[in-house]
């Protein structure tokens, strides 16, 4: 069973401390965890630090290995990171883009086996029909799916996503989130995702961490985190949590505190 | 399973087409070189040319043909080919690492900085004893070009500058270094002034075998080095963060690329002066032809640069009979409209 725990991580930019001993619970394979918090709370920074894009002080433990001690190349074998910006419309075909990720991974297995893995990942995301398209011909949502394929094709144990839904319309928000949930379970990954919208977290993930000004103010099962009290403390809003007719939870914000 | 084999064959066909394009570019470059050798003040028929070519430089049986070919035309034409190759490769890497379609050694001031470094070496007579003077001039040009490359990179990194800011910063460097070159020209002696004017125009007429050997060896080494980095460079096209997430040591790759770019820009300028726009135009042609997988894109950009400069050289030698125009004037005439085209297209998409 995959086990992951990051932190306590601390980080300063100049004199300003942006992360104060931020730590995740022990997260298990097959679960999704949301990083929540208002703008500037440090949730993206924490994710970037876990990904190793920026260096922070503290351990990042995955199955007994300390990712913080690894080189960028070595780390990329276990952990895949998707930044917030969509993959740009580079002049390359979708298959080339996904293959690039495998080639860079260091555990490249030869052309034919690599093609097999690329095909498998495109098929599992339901985007096989885009395989031969050029990136420039795709919509933003489709490009986000290609970015996801780039991450998944390496079969990471740890998947880190920074606001994967922010540039997407409702249809692609659903498709991406659905694919994430399914692949997380199927591949037994630990998935850590920065989400802008607590309502999405409440419906889609297993556990959550709420950050404010670089500190964790609550973490645990998502239903215990997205509550009126914690929403008030973190975002400064009056919120109600309601159950829709299908039993799904909804967050409605009624005002500011 | 059917879908799978289909994708694989589509990919293979795509790769074959792109390799074919590179082969065509290579033949295009060879053809452009031969065309240059045939044309000139005295016409060399192709059969005579080939005979002189294969009989080697020391065989003067062919009379003046051998001398014209080996002493005059061949060094000049090969110099324009290798300079074009170098500028094309430098421009391609620069557009990738600065993530800017308007980047090239010329537009962002690396060429101007190299020209200043080279001028300084000539004026002050900074020669390393025991080495040919070309080496000291080229070395000094390199110091200034790598200095300006790192200044640019710092602006991009520390200020998180937009593409436009980087271009404006580059233009400011061009102005600054040009002013300093003018100042050197003002105080220079009659003799060195001749040499200095040459830098500002860009010309391959001073080519000789020493310079050619030096530039070709550096170009070959840099081409191999950048080819080894072609995968991480391709990943950089997806942005720094995504590249780092894919396991690319972004800082190392960028640093190596800046050193390579500075080497190529400095040597090209030290031997042929500032030749503009080749490094800007060639990468755009290469992207259209073979896409952005840098294993194909880098060679294609280099070859396109070589072809452009060879054709410009041909035009410079034949447009006005009996005169050899500076080739930099030719490339600017073609390059400026192209530059404007990119700027206007960017405005439209924003």
Interface residues (C-beta under 8 A of the other chain):
Chain A: X48 X51 X52 X53 X71 X72 X73 X75 X76 X77 X80 X81 X82 X83 X85 X87 X88 X90 X91 X92 X93 X95 X96 X97 X100 X101 X103 X104 X105 X106 X112 X115 X116 X119 X123 X128 X131 X132 X134 X147 X150 X151 X160
Chain B: X3 X4 X7 X8 X10 X11 X14 X231 X232 X234 X235 X237 X238 X239 X241 X242 X244 X245 X246 X247 X248 X249 X287 X288 X291 X292 X293
